[in-house]
C-alpha cells in the first residue's frame, strides 16, 4: 500500500504540469498514423475471422519505442500521458471502424438493400461520436465509477507504468505477460483469469455462474439455454432494472443536492449524478435525432404509417440507449462487452413489435453501433485515471480526460474515413462481419409467440437477481452476460482467478493488492498480444 501511495503522490505532483495536448503536432501525427493502421486492422480481422482484437497496447508500445530514439522530436513520447493518448487513439479507431461502422453497414448489404449502406454509415458515424462523448461525460459518475474494474484499462495502465518506471513492477508485469502468452498458446482463455483478479468478487462469481451454466446445461441436463431464449430474457429483465436503478440514483442524489444548504460544498458523488442526469438527457435527444435521420435517410418511412413511424423512432432511440448502457455495464465489470448478442435481443423485440423488415435492418444496425465505442472509451479513461494518480489532482484528471476524448475523436474520424474508402472493396469480395448473417436470418425467420412468452418468463429471474445485487454489483447483468457467451472454459478460468486472488490477499495481505493488479494486467495484456498476432496470421492464411 505504501508503494501505491508513493506512486500516487508522485503522479499527483506531476499533475501540476500541463497535460500533453492531443492536437500538438507530434502527438497528432502519431495518433493519425496509429488510428489509420488500427482501423484497417480492425476491419480486416472482423471481416476475415469475425473478431476485433484490442490494439491499445500496440499504440502504447509504438510511443514507447519512439521515445527511445535519441532525437528531440521524439522526446515528448517519454511522457506516460502522451503514450496514453496513443493507445486511446488506436483502440478507438480499431473498435470504431470494425464494430461500430463496418459491422452495421454490412447488415443492409447482406439483406439485399445496398442503397441503404451510405445512409446507414452516416447514421452510425454520428452514433459513434455521440457514444464516446457520452461515456466521457458519464465516466466517474455513480453509474460508471472510475474506481470500478474496467479490466483492459487496468492492463494498459500497468503496462505503461512498468515500461516507464522499471524495477520490481516491471518484472512482475513481464511475469504476467509470460503467463498470459503461454496460457493463450496452450489454448487457455487467460483474459478471464486476469479479469477475475481485478473485478469485484460477487460480480465475478455471477459471471462465472452464467458462463458455466451456458456451457454445461445442455450436455449435462439436456437444457438448450440459447434455444429457450434464457440469456435473452434474463438480459432484458436485468437491463430494465438497471435502467430504473440508474434513474433512481439520479433522482435521489439530485434531491439531496437541492436540499443541501451549501450547494457548492456538495460532494463529488452529487456532482457526478448531476453530470449523469444531464448526459442522459443529452444522449436521449441525440439518439432521437439520429433515429429520425436514419428513418428518413434510408427511406423506410415510405413504407410505414405515421403511427408506425413514431413507434419506430421511439423504439430505435430506446434500443440504442439501453444497448449502450447494458454493454457499458458489462464491460465495466467483466472486460467483455456482449454487443453482438445484446443487439440481437433488441432485434428480436423489434420483430415481436411488428416492424417491417427494412425497419428491422435499421434497428439492428443502429443498436449494434452503440456500445462498443462507449465501452472502449471507458477502458481508455480508466487507463488515464490510473496514470494520472487516481484523481489525486481533479483539475489535471479532467484535463487529461478532455485530451483523451480529443485523441479518441481523432481515431474515430480516421475510422470513418477508412471505412468510407474501403467498404466497397470488402463487400465486392463478399467480406462482411459474420454476425451479419445471424441478424439477417433472424429478420427473415421472424419470432413466434412462444419466443415472446419465453422472453417474458426469463426476464423475471433476471430482474430479481439484478434487484438483489443492487447497482454496485450488477449481478443480473453479469449472469446474463455469462449466459450469452458459449465458452465454458472461460468460466473455469474466472473461478481460478477468483481463487488465486483470495489466496494472494490472504497470504500477502491487502496492502500488496497493487502488485496483484500489475500481474493481472500483465496476464490480460499477454493474452491480448497473442490474440492480436494470432488473429493476424489467421486472417493472412485465410
C-alpha positions in Angstrom: 0.0 0.0 0.0 2.9 2.3 0.8 4.3 1.8 -2.7 0.9 2.6 -4.2 0.6 5.8 -2.0 4.1 6.9 -3.1 3.2 6.3 -6.7 0.0 8.3 -6.4 1.8 11.1 -4.6 4.5 11.3 -7.3 1.9 11.3 -10.0 -0.1 13.9 -8.1 3.0 16.2 -8.1 3.4 15.6 -11.8 -0.2 16.6 -12.3 0.7 20.2 -11.7 2.4 20.2 -15.0 0.4 20.7 -18.2 -1.0 17.6 -19.7 0.3 16.7 -23.2 -2.1 18.1 -25.9 -3.7 15.6 -28.3 -3.5 18.2 -31.1 0.1 19.0 -30.6 1.9 18.3 -33.9 3.9 15.3 -32.9 1.1 13.7 -31.0 -1.4 14.4 -33.7 0.8 12.8 -36.4 1.3 9.7 -34.3 -2.4 9.4 -33.4 -3.4 9.7 -37.1 -0.9 7.1 -38.2 -1.9 4.7 -35.4 -5.6 5.3 -36.0 -5.4 4.6 -39.7 -3.5 1.4 -39.0 -5.9 0.4 -36.2 -8.9 1.0 -38.3 -7.5 -1.1 -41.2 -6.6 -3.9 -38.8 -10.0 -3.9 -37.2 -12.0 -4.1 -40.4 -9.7 -6.7 -41.9 -9.9 -9.0 -38.9 -13.6 -8.6 -38.3 -14.4 -9.4 -42.0 -12.0 -12.3 -42.1 -12.4 -14.2 -38.8 -15.2 -12.3 -37.0 -13.3 -10.8 -34.1 -11.8 -7.4 -33.2 -8.7 -7.6 -31.1 -7.6 -5.0 -28.6 -4.8 -2.8 -30.1 -4.4 -0.3 -27.2 -1.0 -1.9 -26.1 0.2 -1.7 -29.7 -0.3 2.1 -29.6 1.4 2.4 -26.2 4.4 0.3 -27.3 4.8 2.3 -30.5 5.0 5.5 -28.4 7.5 3.9 -26.0 9.6 2.7 -29.0 9.7 6.3 -30.5 10.6 7.7 -27.0 13.8 5.6 -27.1 15.0 7.3 -30.3 17.6 9.9 -29.2 16.1 12.8 -31.1 14.5 15.9 -29.7 11.4 15.5 -31.9 10.6 12.2 -30.1 11.3 13.3 -26.6 7.6 14.1 -25.9 6.7 10.4 -26.2 8.6 9.7 -23.0 5.5 11.1 -21.1 3.2 8.3 -19.9 0.4 10.6 -20.7 1.5 11.0 -24.3 1.7 7.2 -24.5 -1.8 7.1 -23.1 -3.1 9.3 -25.9 -1.5 7.0 -28.4 -3.2 3.9 -27.0 -6.5 5.8 -26.8 -6.5 6.8 -30.4 -5.6 3.4 -31.9 -8.1 1.4 -29.7 -10.8 3.9 -30.6 -10.1 3.6 -34.3 -10.0 -0.2 -34.2 -13.3 -0.8 -32.4 -14.9 2.2 -34.0 -14.1 1.1 -37.6 -14.9 -2.6 -37.1 -17.7 -2.9 -34.6 -19.5 0.5 -34.8 -19.1 1.3 -38.6 -18.3 -1.7 -40.8 -20.5 -4.2 -39.0 -23.7 -2.2 -39.1 -23.4 -1.2 -42.7 -23.0 -4.8 -43.7 -26.5 -5.7 -42.5 -28.4 -3.8 -45.2 -25.9 -5.1 -47.8 -26.4 -8.7 -46.8 -30.1 -8.2 -46.6 -30.1 -7.0 -50.3 -30.5 -3.3 -49.7 -27.2 -1.8 -50.9 -28.9 1.6 -51.3 -29.1 1.8 -47.5 -25.4 1.4 -46.9 -24.4 5.1 -47.2 -27.3 6.5 -45.1 -26.6 3.8 -42.5 -22.9 4.8 -42.5 -23.8 8.4 -41.9 -26.2 7.5 -39.0 -23.8 5.1 -37.2 -20.9 7.5 -37.6 -23.0 10.1 -35.7 -23.9 7.4 -33.1 -20.2 6.6 -32.8 -19.2 10.1 -31.9 -22.2 10.5 -29.6 -21.4 7.2 -27.9 -17.8 8.2 -27.0 -18.8 11.7 -25.8 -21.5 10.2 -23.5 -19.0 7.9 -21.8 -16.6 10.8 -21.4 -19.4 12.7 -19.7 -20.6 9.7 -17.6 -17.2 8.4 -16.5 -16.7 9.0 -12.8 -20.4 9.2 -12.1 -22.4 6.7 -9.9 -23.5 4.8 -13.0 -19.9 4.3 -14.3 -17.4 4.9 -11.4 -13.8 5.5 -12.3 -12.9 3.2 -9.4 -14.8 0.2 -10.9 -12.6 -2.5 -12.5 -12.7 -1.7 -16.3 -10.1 -4.6 -16.6 -8.5 -3.9 -20.0 -7.9 -0.3 -18.9 -6.0 -1.5 -15.8 -3.9 -3.8 -18.1 -2.9 -0.9 -20.4 -2.1 1.3 -17.4 0.1 -1.2 -15.7 2.0 -1.9 -19.0 2.7 1.8 -19.5 3.7 2.4 -15.9 6.0 -0.6 -15.8 7.6 0.5 -19.1 8.2 3.9 -17.6 9.4 3.0 -14.1 11.0 -0.4 -14.5 12.1 -2.1 -11.3 10.0 -4.7 -9.3 6.7 -3.8 -11.0 8.3 -4.2 -14.5 9.4 -7.7 -13.5 6.0 -8.6 -12.2 4.4 -7.3 -15.4 6.8 -9.3 -17.5 5.9 -12.4 -15.5 2.2 -11.7 -16.0 2.8 -11.2 -19.8 4.6 -14.5 -20.0 1.8 -16.3 -18.1 -0.7 -14.7 -20.4 1.1 -15.6 -23.6 2.0 -19.1 -22.6 -1.5 -19.8 -21.4 -3.0 -18.4 -24.6 -0.7 -20.6 -26.7 -1.9 -23.6 -24.7 -5.5 -22.6 -25.6 -6.5 -21.3 -22.2 -8.6 -18.1 -22.1 -6.2 -16.1 -20.0 -8.0 -12.8 -20.1 -10.9 -14.0 -18.0 -8.3 -15.3 -15.4 -6.8 -11.8 -15.2 -10.2 -10.1 -15.2 -11.3 -12.2 -12.2 -8.3 -10.9 -10.2 -9.3 -7.3 -10.9 -13.1 -7.5 -10.7 -15.5 -7.5 -7.7 -16.0 -10.9 -6.1 -19.8 -11.1 -6.3 -19.8 -9.8 -10.0 -17.2 -12.3 -11.0 -18.9 -15.2 -9.3 -22.1 -14.3 -11.1 -20.2 -14.0 -14.4 -18.6 -17.4 -13.9 -22.0 -18.9 -13.0 -23.5 -17.7 -16.2 -20.6 -19.0 -18.3 -20.7 -22.5 -16.7 -24.5 -22.7 -16.9 -24.4 -21.9 -20.6 -21.6 -24.4 -21.2 -22.9 -27.4 -19.3 -26.7 -27.1 -19.1 -27.3 -28.9 -22.4 -24.7 -31.7 -22.2 -25.5 -32.5 -18.5 -29.2 -31.6 -18.2 -30.4 -31.5 -21.8 -31.5 -27.9 -21.4 -30.9 -25.8 -24.6 -30.2 -22.4 -22.8 -29.9 -20.5 -26.1 -32.8 -22.1 -27.8 -35.1 -21.4 -24.9 -34.0 -17.7 -25.0 -33.0 -17.8 -21.4 -30.0 -15.4 -21.8 -32.0 -13.0 -23.9 -34.9 -12.9 -21.4 -32.6 -12.5 -18.4 -30.7 -9.7 -20.0 -34.0 -7.9 -20.8 -35.1 -8.2 -17.2 -31.8 -7.2 -15.7 -31.3 -4.4 -18.2 -34.7 -2.8 -17.4 -34.0 -3.0 -13.7 -30.5 -1.5 -14.3 -32.1 1.5 -16.1 -34.5 2.0 -13.2 -31.6 1.8 -10.8 -29.7 4.5 -12.7 -32.8 6.7 -12.8 -33.3 6.3 -9.1 -29.7 7.2 -8.4 -30.0 10.4 -10.4 -33.3 11.4 -8.7 -32.1 10.6 -5.2 -28.8 12.4 -5.5 -30.4 15.4 -7.3 -32.9 15.8 -4.4 -30.1 15.5 -1.9 -28.1 18.2 -3.7 -31.1 20.5 -3.9 -31.7 20.1 -0.1 -28.1 20.9 0.7 -27.7 24.2 2.5 -24.4 24.9 0.7 -24.7 23.6 -2.9 -21.1 24.4 -3.7 -19.9 22.1 -0.9 -21.8 19.1 -2.2 -19.6 16.0 -2.5 -18.2 14.6 -5.8 -21.0 12.0 -6.0 -23.7 14.7 -6.1 -21.8 16.5 -8.9 -21.3 13.2 -10.7 -25.0 12.5 -10.5 -25.9 15.9 -11.9 -23.5 15.3 -14.7 -25.0 11.9 -15.3 -28.5 13.3 -15.4 -27.5 16.0 -18.0 -25.7 13.4 -20.0 -28.6 11.0 -20.1 -30.9 13.8 -21.3 -28.5 14.9 -24.0 -28.0 11.3 -25.1 -31.7 10.7 -25.4 -32.1 13.8 -27.5 -29.1 12.8 -29.6 -30.2 9.3 -30.3 -33.7 10.5 -31.1 -32.4 12.9 -33.7 -30.2 10.1 -35.2 -33.1 7.7 -35.3 -35.2 10.3 -37.2 -32.4 10.9 -39.6 -32.0 7.2 -40.2 -35.7 6.8 -40.8 -35.8 9.4 -43.5 -32.3 8.9 -44.9 -32.8 5.2 -45.5 -36.3 5.8 -46.9 -38.0 3.3 -44.6 -40.6 6.0 -43.7 -42.2 5.4 -47.1 -43.5 2.0 -46.1 -44.8 2.9 -42.6 -47.9 4.7 -41.3 -47.4 7.8 -39.1 -48.1 5.8 -36.0 -45.6 3.1 -37.0 -43.0 5.7 -37.9 -43.4 7.3 -34.4 -43.2 3.9 -32.8 -40.0 3.1 -34.8 -38.3 6.3 -33.8 -39.1 5.8 -30.1 -38.1 2.2 -30.2 -34.9 2.7 -32.1 -33.9 5.5 -29.6 -34.7 3.4 -26.6 -32.9 0.3 -28.1 -29.8 2.3 -28.8 -29.7 3.9 -25.4 -30.4 0.7 -23.5 -27.9 -1.3 -25.6 -25.2 1.3 -24.8 -25.8 1.2 -21.1 -26.0 -2.6 -20.8 -22.9 -3.1 -22.9 -21.1 -0.4 -20.8 -22.1 -2.0 -17.5 -21.0 -5.5 -18.7 -17.7 -4.1 -20.0 -17.0 -2.2 -16.8 -17.2 -5.3 -14.6 -16.1 -8.2 -16.9 -13.9 -6.7 -19.5 -16.2 -8.1 -22.2 -18.9 -6.2 -24.0 -21.6 -8.6 -25.4 -22.6 -6.1 -28.1 -23.5 -8.6 -30.8 -25.8 -10.6 -28.5 -27.5 -7.6 -26.9 -28.1 -6.1 -30.4 -29.8 -9.4 -31.3 -32.1 -9.1 -28.3 -33.2 -5.6 -29.4 -33.8 -7.0 -32.9 -35.9 -9.9 -31.5 -38.0 -7.4 -29.6 -38.4 -5.3 -32.7 -39.6 -8.4 -34.6 -42.2 -9.0 -31.9 -43.4 -5.4 -32.1 -44.1 -6.0 -35.8 -41.8 -3.5 -37.6 -41.3 -4.2 -41.4 -38.1 -6.0 -42.4 -36.5 -2.8 -43.8 -37.0 -1.1 -40.4 -35.6 -4.1 -38.6 -32.5 -3.8 -40.7 -32.0 -0.2 -39.5 -32.8 -1.2 -35.8 -30.2 -4.0 -35.9 -27.5 -1.7 -37.4 -28.3 1.2 -35.1 -28.4 -0.7 -31.9 -25.2 -2.7 -32.8 -23.4 0.6 -33.4 -24.0 1.8 -29.8 -22.0 0.2 -27.1 -18.6 -0.8 -28.4 -17.2 2.8 -28.6 -18.8 3.6 -25.3 -17.1 0.6 -23.6 -13.8 1.1 -25.2 -13.7 4.8 -24.2 -14.3 3.6 -20.6 -11.3 1.3 -20.8 -9.2 4.2 -22.1 -10.3 6.7 -19.5 -9.6 4.1 -16.8 -6.1 3.8 -18.1 -5.7 7.5 -17.9 -7.3 7.7 -14.4 -4.7 5.3 -13.1 -1.8 7.0 -14.8 -2.9 10.4 -13.6 -2.8 9.3 -9.9 -6.4 8.1 -9.4 -7.8 11.6 -9.3 -5.3 13.0 -6.9 -5.4 16.3 -8.8 -9.0 16.8 -10.0 -8.1 19.6 -12.4 -5.3 17.5 -14.1 -7.6 14.5 -14.2 -10.4 16.4 -16.0 -7.8 18.0 -18.4 -6.4 14.5 -19.1 -9.9 13.1 -19.9 -10.5 16.0 -22.3 -7.3 15.3 -24.1 -8.1 11.6 -24.3 -11.5 12.4 -25.7 -9.9 14.5 -28.4 -7.4 11.7 -29.2 -10.3 9.3 -29.4 -12.3 11.6 -31.7 -9.2 11.8 -34.0 -9.3 8.0 -34.0 -13.0 7.9 -34.8 -12.7 10.4 -37.7 -9.9 8.3 -39.2 -12.0 5.2 -38.7 -14.9 6.9 -40.6 -12.6 7.8 -43.5 -11.1 4.3 -43.7 -14.5 2.6 -43.7 -15.9 5.0 -46.3 -13.0 4.4 -48.6 -12.7 0.6 -48.2 -16.2 -0.9 -47.6 -17.0 -1.3 -51.3 -13.8 -3.3 -51.8 -14.6 -5.6 -48.9 -18.3 -6.1 -50.0 -17.2 -6.8 -53.6 -15.2 -9.7 -52.2 -18.1 -10.9 -50.1 -16.5 -9.9 -46.9 -18.8 -8.7 -44.1 -18.9 -9.3 -40.4 -20.0 -12.9 -39.9 -22.6 -11.9 -37.3 -24.5 -10.0 -40.0 -25.8 -13.3 -41.4 -27.3 -14.1 -38.0 -29.1 -10.7 -37.9 -30.5 -11.2 -41.4 -31.5 -14.8 -40.7 -33.5 -13.6 -37.6 -35.3 -10.9 -39.7 -36.2 -13.4 -42.4 -37.3 -16.1 -39.9 -39.4 -13.9 -37.6 -40.3 -14.8 -34.0 -43.1 -16.9 -32.6 -45.5 -16.1 -29.7 -43.7 -19.0 -27.8 -40.5 -17.0 -28.1 -42.2 -13.9 -26.7 -43.5 -15.9 -23.7 -40.1 -17.3 -23.0 -38.5 -13.9 -23.1 -41.1 -12.5 -20.6 -40.7 -15.6 -18.4 -36.9 -15.4 -18.1 -37.0 -11.7 -17.7 -38.4 -12.2 -14.2 -35.3 -14.0 -12.7 -33.0 -11.6 -14.5 -34.8 -8.7 -12.8 -34.9 -10.3 -9.4 -31.1 -11.1 -9.4 -30.4 -7.5 -10.6 -32.5 -6.1 -7.7 -30.9 -8.4 -5.1 -27.4 -7.4 -6.2 -28.1 -3.7 -6.4 -26.4 -1.1 -8.6 -22.8 -1.6 -7.3 -22.7 -5.3 -8.2 -24.9 -5.5 -11.3 -25.4 -9.3 -10.7 -28.3 -9.7 -13.1 -26.3 -8.1 -16.0 -23.3 -10.3 -15.2 -25.2 -13.5 -15.0 -26.9 -12.7 -18.3 -23.6 -11.7 -19.9 -22.2 -15.1 -19.0 -25.2 -16.9 -20.3 -24.8 -15.1 -23.7 -21.2 -16.4 -24.1 -20.8 -20.0 -25.1 -17.4 -20.5 -23.6 -17.4 -22.9 -20.5 -13.6 -22.8 -20.2 -13.7 -19.1 -19.6 -16.0 -19.8 -16.6 -13.4 -22.2 -15.1 -10.7 -19.6 -15.7 -12.8 -16.9 -13.9 -13.1 -19.3 -10.9 -9.4 -19.9 -11.0 -8.7 -16.2 -11.0 -11.0 -15.7 -8.0 -9.3 -18.4 -6.1 -5.8 -17.0 -6.9 -7.0 -13.6 -5.8 -8.3 -14.8 -2.5 -5.2 -16.8 -1.8 -2.9 -14.0 -2.7 -4.7 -11.4 -0.5 -4.8 -13.9 2.4 -1.0 -14.7 2.2 0.4 -11.4 1.1 -2.2 -9.1 2.7 -4.5 -6.4 1.2 -1.6 -3.9 1.2 0.0 -5.8 -1.7 -3.1 -5.6 -3.9 -1.3 -3.3 -6.3 1.3 -6.0 -7.1 -1.6 -8.4 -7.9 -3.1 -5.8 -10.2 0.2 -5.4 -12.0 0.4 -9.2 -12.5 -3.3 -9.5 -13.6 -2.8 -6.6 -16.0 0.2 -8.4 -17.5 -1.9 -11.6 -17.9 -4.6 -9.7 -19.8 -2.1 -7.9 -21.9 -0.2 -11.1 -22.8 -3.5 -12.7 -23.8 -4.4 -9.6 -25.9 -1.0 -9.5 -27.6 -1.1 -13.2 -28.5 -4.7 -12.8 -29.7 -3.7 -9.8 -31.9 -0.8 -11.6 -33.7 -2.6 -15.0 -33.9 -5.7 -13.3 -35.4 -3.5 -11.5 -37.9 -1.8 -14.8 -39.0 -5.2 -16.5 -39.3 -6.5 -13.6 -41.4 -3.5 -13.8 -43.7 -3.7 -17.6 -44.1 -7.5 -17.3 -44.8 
